[in-house]
Amino acid sequence: MMRSKELWIVVVAGAILGGLGVLLAAWGNPENSGICVSCFIENSAGALGLHDNPNMQYLRPELIGFVLGSTTSALLFREFSSRGGSSPLSRLFMGMFIIFGCAVFIGCPIKLFLRLTAGDLTAVAGVIGLLSGVWVGLKGLAKGVELATPKAGMSNSGHLIPALFILLLIIFMVRPGFLLFSSKGSAAQHAPWVLALTAGVALGALAQRSRFCITGSIRDTLLMGFRISAVWGLLSFLGSAFVFGIVTNRFHPGLYGQPGAHLDYLWSFLGMGLVGWISVIIGGCPFRQLIKAGEGDADAGLVVVGMFLGGALAQSWGLASTSAGVSPYGKSAILLGLTFVASSSYLFRERRIGAA
């Protein structure tokens, strides 16, 4: 049975995430991309000089807020715990590949549903792909696919990611000469930084308290049906985003001319399938990895580092899709990612069987 307090925390977190996902676009972020963790990471990687796409360079305050909000909440409620040591190199590569999947689709799971609730019908292929990927991941868990158990008290390494994001906040405020800013393109579209940072901190704190995660909600629903609070958080997110989209006149149903979208449905399906599969293995979507890293999870911190590397490579190597479609390099990255996850899953299963 669901506890009332737990239910309401998740429902409120989902509703605020959906509402701010629309409002941040109304305040200046790209259309249908008020919140997109993978886009924010690609923008931030560019701002730090990790790639040279002049249209994708802006250190997103929301991203900083997610981690620092999570850290603040975890410290206040005495839930900050330094832990880690679970298959670090595998997590690093999975962080890279999860961003490749998002870059090919053009968006993380949060943006996927923001696009859908705004009437972007091209997102349907991504939704089916994400559901399929989570289902495949669950089948793997049932057959023994599992990363090593993390260890508590891992030499305070869990503090490193929060410390890094404090440094990023200082860099954003001081704005040294090496920090890059786009004058055109999607990265040049952004909400006022105070609003963006405040929204990020609030969402980071709420997500830490509620454990809300898009792919986690889907996973738990497939496992346990509608008896759990997670599914109501997801429904609250979808309902809030839809209502705010209507109110702000951002609901435009159709297939063609949608912002930040393409018509290569197969690759949208496969890209989000890869994201869903990896999310089950590592314990959460890109947003959830940031929140876990903020509360001291060094394993999630390595995923975050991998995501930054993935964001840089997606832009440097031309893996990211555009409205014209998916590049051959992007398609190759998805196929390589699926091969990597499938082979890794086999090895993780074999290792567990051997240990047993």
C-alpha positions as CSV (number, residue, x, y, z in Angstrom):
1,M,0.0,0.0,0.0
2,M,1.2,3.5,-0.7
3,R,1.9,5.8,2.2
4,S,0.0,9.1,1.9
5,K,3.1,11.3,2.6
6,E,5.2,9.5,0.1
7,L,2.5,9.7,-2.5
8,W,2.0,13.4,-2.2
9,I,5.8,14.2,-2.3
10,V,6.1,12.3,-5.6
11,V,3.0,13.8,-7.0
12,V,4.1,17.4,-6.1
13,A,7.6,16.7,-7.5
14,G,6.2,15.5,-10.8
15,A,3.7,18.4,-11.1
16,I,6.4,21.0,-10.5
17,L,8.9,19.3,-12.9
18,G,6.2,19.3,-15.6
19,G,5.2,22.9,-14.9
20,L,8.7,24.3,-14.8
21,G,9.6,22.3,-17.9
22,V,7.1,24.4,-19.8
23,L,7.6,27.7,-18.0
24,L,11.4,27.7,-18.5
25,A,10.7,27.5,-22.3
26,A,8.2,30.4,-21.9
27,W,10.9,32.3,-20.0
28,G,13.5,31.9,-22.7
29,N,14.8,28.3,-23.0
30,P,14.4,26.5,-26.4
31,E,10.8,25.5,-27.4
32,N,9.8,22.1,-26.0
33,S,13.2,22.1,-24.2
34,G,12.5,23.9,-21.0
35,I,14.2,21.1,-19.2
36,C,16.5,18.7,-21.1
37,V,19.4,17.2,-19.2
38,S,21.2,15.9,-22.3
39,C,20.9,19.2,-24.1
40,F,22.0,21.1,-20.9
41,I,25.1,18.8,-20.7
42,E,26.0,19.3,-24.4
43,N,25.6,23.1,-23.9
44,S,27.7,23.1,-20.7
45,A,30.4,20.9,-22.3
46,G,30.7,23.4,-25.1
47,A,30.8,26.4,-22.7
48,L,33.8,24.7,-21.0
49,G,35.6,24.3,-24.3
50,L,35.0,20.5,-24.6
51,H,33.6,20.9,-28.1
52,D,33.6,23.7,-30.7
53,N,30.0,23.9,-31.9
54,P,29.3,27.6,-31.6
55,N,25.5,27.0,-31.4
56,M,25.8,24.8,-28.3
57,Q,27.9,26.7,-25.7
58,Y,26.2,27.9,-22.5
59,L,26.8,26.7,-18.9
60,R,23.3,25.9,-17.9
61,P,22.4,27.1,-14.4
62,E,19.6,24.6,-14.2
63,L,22.2,21.7,-14.4
64,I,24.2,23.2,-11.5
65,G,21.0,23.7,-9.6
66,F,19.9,20.1,-9.9
67,V,23.1,18.8,-8.2
68,L,23.4,21.5,-5.5
69,G,19.7,21.3,-4.7
70,S,20.1,17.6,-4.2
71,T,23.2,18.1,-2.1
72,T,21.5,20.7,0.1
73,S,18.4,18.5,0.6
74,A,20.5,15.4,1.4
75,L,22.6,17.4,4.0
76,L,19.5,18.9,5.6
77,F,17.7,15.6,6.0
78,R,21.0,13.7,6.9
79,E,20.8,11.5,3.8
80,F,24.1,12.5,2.3
81,S,26.2,9.3,2.1
82,S,29.5,8.8,0.3
83,R,29.4,5.5,-1.5
84,G,30.6,3.9,-4.6
85,G,32.9,1.3,-6.2
86,S,30.4,-0.5,-8.5
87,S,31.9,-1.2,-11.9
88,P,33.3,2.3,-12.4
89,L,34.6,2.0,-15.9
90,S,31.4,0.4,-17.2
91,R,29.4,3.2,-15.7
92,L,31.7,5.8,-17.3
93,F,31.0,4.3,-20.8
94,M,27.3,3.9,-20.1
95,G,27.2,7.6,-19.2
96,M,28.7,8.3,-22.6
97,F,26.3,6.0,-24.5
98,I,23.2,7.3,-22.7
99,I,24.0,10.8,-24.0
100,F,24.6,9.4,-27.5
101,G,21.1,7.9,-27.4
102,C,19.6,11.2,-26.2
103,A,21.6,13.1,-28.8
104,V,20.2,11.0,-31.7
105,F,16.6,11.3,-30.4
106,I,17.3,15.0,-29.6
107,G,16.4,15.0,-25.9
108,C,16.5,13.2,-22.6
109,P,13.4,11.3,-21.2
110,I,12.2,14.5,-19.6
111,K,12.3,16.3,-22.9
112,L,10.7,13.3,-24.6
113,F,7.5,13.7,-22.6
114,L,7.6,17.5,-22.7
115,R,7.7,17.2,-26.5
116,L,4.8,14.7,-26.4
117,T,2.6,16.8,-24.1
118,A,3.3,19.8,-26.4
119,G,1.7,17.8,-29.3
120,D,4.9,16.6,-31.0
121,L,3.8,13.3,-32.5
122,T,7.3,12.5,-33.6
123,A,8.0,11.8,-30.0
124,V,5.7,8.7,-30.0
125,A,8.5,6.6,-31.6
126,G,10.8,7.7,-28.7
127,V,8.2,6.8,-26.1
128,I,7.8,3.3,-27.6
129,G,11.6,3.0,-27.7
130,L,12.0,4.1,-24.0
131,L,9.3,1.6,-22.9
132,S,10.9,-1.2,-24.9
133,G,14.4,-0.4,-23.5
134,V,13.1,-0.4,-19.9
135,W,11.4,-3.7,-20.6
136,V,14.6,-5.3,-22.0
137,G,16.5,-4.0,-19.0
138,L,14.0,-5.5,-16.6
139,K,14.3,-8.9,-18.4
140,G,18.0,-8.6,-17.9
141,L,17.6,-7.9,-14.2
142,A,15.4,-11.0,-13.9
143,K,18.1,-13.1,-15.5
144,G,20.8,-11.8,-13.1
145,V,22.2,-8.8,-14.9
146,E,23.5,-6.5,-12.2
147,L,26.4,-4.2,-11.5
148,A,28.5,-4.8,-8.4
149,T,27.1,-3.7,-5.1
150,P,28.4,-0.2,-4.1
151,K,30.4,0.3,-1.0
152,A,29.7,2.8,1.7
153,G,32.3,5.3,3.0
154,M,34.4,5.3,-0.1
155,S,37.1,7.8,1.1
156,N,34.7,10.7,0.8
157,S,34.7,10.5,-3.0
158,G,31.0,11.3,-3.0
159,H,31.9,14.9,-2.2
160,L,33.7,15.4,-5.4
161,I,30.8,16.0,-7.8
162,P,29.0,18.5,-5.5
163,A,32.4,20.3,-5.1
164,L,32.8,20.3,-8.9
165,F,29.4,21.8,-9.4
166,I,30.1,24.5,-6.7
167,L,33.2,25.3,-8.8
168,L,31.0,25.5,-12.0
169,L,28.7,27.9,-10.2
170,I,31.6,30.1,-9.3
171,I,32.9,30.0,-12.9
172,F,29.4,30.9,-14.1
173,M,29.2,33.9,-11.8
174,V,32.8,35.1,-12.4
175,R,32.7,34.4,-16.1
176,P,36.4,34.0,-16.9
177,G,37.7,34.4,-20.4
178,F,37.8,30.7,-21.2
179,L,34.0,30.3,-20.6
180,L,32.2,30.3,-23.9
181,F,28.7,31.7,-24.7
182,S,26.8,31.1,-28.0
183,S,25.4,34.2,-29.7
184,K,23.2,32.1,-32.0
185,G,21.5,28.7,-32.0
186,S,19.7,26.9,-29.2
187,A,22.3,27.6,-26.6
188,A,21.7,31.3,-27.1
189,Q,18.1,30.8,-26.0
190,H,18.0,30.7,-22.2
191,A,15.8,31.8,-19.3
192,P,17.2,34.5,-17.0
193,W,19.9,32.8,-15.0
194,V,18.4,33.6,-11.5
195,L,15.1,31.9,-12.5
196,A,17.0,29.0,-14.1
197,L,19.2,28.5,-11.1
198,T,16.3,28.8,-8.6
199,A,14.2,26.3,-10.6
200,G,17.2,23.9,-10.8
201,V,17.8,24.0,-7.0
202,A,14.1,23.6,-6.2
203,L,13.8,20.6,-8.6
204,G,17.0,19.1,-7.3
205,A,15.8,19.2,-3.7
206,L,12.4,17.9,-4.6
207,A,13.8,15.0,-6.7
208,Q,16.2,14.1,-3.9
209,R,13.3,13.9,-1.4
210,S,10.9,12.1,-3.7
211,R,13.3,9.9,-5.6
212,F,11.4,10.8,-8.7
213,C,12.8,9.5,-12.0
214,I,11.1,9.1,-15.4
215,T,12.6,5.7,-16.3
216,G,12.3,4.6,-12.7
217,S,8.6,5.3,-12.7
218,I,8.2,3.3,-15.9
219,R,10.3,0.5,-14.5
220,D,8.3,0.3,-11.3
221,T,5.0,0.5,-13.1
222,L,5.9,-2.4,-15.4
223,L,6.9,-4.4,-12.3
224,M,4.1,-3.5,-9.9
225,G,1.4,-1.8,-11.8
226,F,-0.5,1.2,-10.4
227,R,-0.1,0.3,-6.8
228,I,3.0,2.4,-6.3
229,S,3.5,6.2,-5.9
230,A,6.0,6.5,-8.8
231,V,3.4,6.1,-11.5
232,W,1.3,8.8,-10.0
233,G,4.3,11.1,-10.0
234,L,4.8,10.4,-13.7
235,L,1.1,11.0,-14.4
236,S,1.3,14.2,-12.4
237,F,4.3,15.3,-14.5
238,L,2.4,14.6,-17.8
239,G,-0.8,16.3,-16.7
240,S,1.0,19.4,-15.4
241,A,3.1,19.8,-18.6
242,F,0.0,19.4,-20.7
243,V,-2.0,22.0,-18.7
244,F,0.8,24.5,-18.7
245,G,1.4,23.9,-22.4
246,I,-2.3,24.8,-23.1
247,V,-2.2,27.8,-20.8
248,T,1.0,29.2,-22.3
249,N,-0.2,28.5,-25.9
250,R,2.5,25.9,-26.5
251,F,0.4,23.0,-27.5
252,H,0.8,22.5,-31.2
253,P,-0.2,18.9,-32.3
254,G,1.4,17.5,-35.5
255,L,4.2,15.6,-37.1
256,Y,5.9,18.3,-39.2
257,G,7.7,21.5,-38.2
258,Q,8.1,20.5,-34.6
259,P,11.0,22.2,-32.8
260,G,14.0,20.1,-31.9
261,A,12.6,17.0,-33.7
262,H,13.2,14.9,-36.8
263,L,11.3,12.2,-38.8
264,D,13.7,9.3,-38.5
265,Y,11.4,7.3,-36.4
266,L,13.4,4.1,-36.3
267,W,16.4,5.9,-34.9
268,S,14.3,7.8,-32.4
269,F,13.0,4.4,-31.3
270,L,16.5,2.9,-31.1
271,G,18.0,5.9,-29.4
272,M,15.5,6.0,-26.6
273,G,15.6,2.2,-26.4
274,L,19.3,2.5,-25.6
275,V,18.6,5.2,-23.0
276,G,15.9,3.1,-21.3
277,W,18.0,0.0,-21.3
278,I,21.0,1.7,-19.8
279,S,18.9,3.6,-17.2
280,V,17.6,0.3,-15.8
281,I,21.1,-1.1,-15.5
282,I,22.7,2.0,-13.8
283,G,19.6,2.8,-11.7
284,G,18.1,5.9,-13.2
285,C,17.8,8.3,-16.2
286,P,20.3,11.2,-16.7
287,F,18.3,13.5,-14.3
288,R,18.3,10.8,-11.6
289,Q,22.1,10.3,-12.0
290,L,22.6,14.0,-11.3
291,I,20.5,13.8,-8.2
292,K,22.2,10.7,-6.9
293,A,25.6,12.2,-7.5
294,G,24.5,15.3,-5.5
295,E,23.7,13.1,-2.5
296,G,27.1,11.4,-2.4
297,D,26.8,8.5,-4.9
298,A,30.2,8.3,-6.5
299,D,29.0,5.7,-9.0
300,A,26.4,8.2,-10.3
301,G,29.2,10.8,-10.3
302,L,31.2,8.6,-12.7
303,V,28.0,8.4,-14.9
304,V,27.8,12.2,-14.8
305,V,31.5,12.5,-15.9
306,G,30.7,10.0,-18.7
307,M,27.7,12.1,-19.7
308,F,29.9,15.2,-20.1
309,L,32.3,13.3,-22.2
310,G,29.4,11.9,-24.2
311,G,28.0,15.4,-24.7
312,A,31.4,16.7,-26.0
313,L,31.9,13.8,-28.3
314,A,28.3,13.9,-29.6
315,Q,29.0,17.4,-30.9
316,S,32.6,17.0,-31.9
317,W,32.0,13.8,-33.9
318,G,28.7,14.9,-35.4
319,L,26.7,12.2,-33.6
320,A,23.9,14.5,-32.6
321,S,20.8,14.7,-34.8
322,T,19.3,17.8,-36.3
323,S,15.9,18.6,-37.8
324,A,17.2,17.2,-41.1
325,G,17.6,13.7,-39.5
326,V,20.2,11.4,-38.0
327,S,23.8,11.4,-39.3
328,P,25.6,8.1,-40.3
329,Y,27.9,8.7,-37.3
330,G,24.9,8.9,-35.0
331,K,23.4,5.7,-36.3
332,S,26.8,4.0,-35.8
333,A,27.0,5.2,-32.3
334,I,23.6,3.8,-31.4
335,L,24.4,0.4,-32.9
336,L,27.8,0.4,-31.1
337,G,26.0,1.4,-27.8
338,L,23.4,-1.4,-28.2
339,T,26.3,-3.9,-28.8
340,F,28.2,-2.6,-25.8
341,V,25.2,-2.8,-23.4
342,A,24.2,-6.3,-24.7
343,S,27.8,-7.7,-24.3
344,S,28.2,-6.0,-20.9
345,S,24.9,-7.4,-19.7
346,Y,26.1,-10.9,-20.7
347,L,29.4,-10.4,-18.8
348,F,27.6,-9.0,-15.7
349,R,25.3,-12.0,-15.7
350,E,28.1,-14.4,-16.1
351,R,30.1,-12.8,-13.3
352,R,27.1,-13.0,-10.9
353,I,26.5,-16.7,-11.8
354,G,30.2,-17.4,-11.3
355,A,30.2,-15.6,-7.9
356,A,27.1,-17.6,-6.8
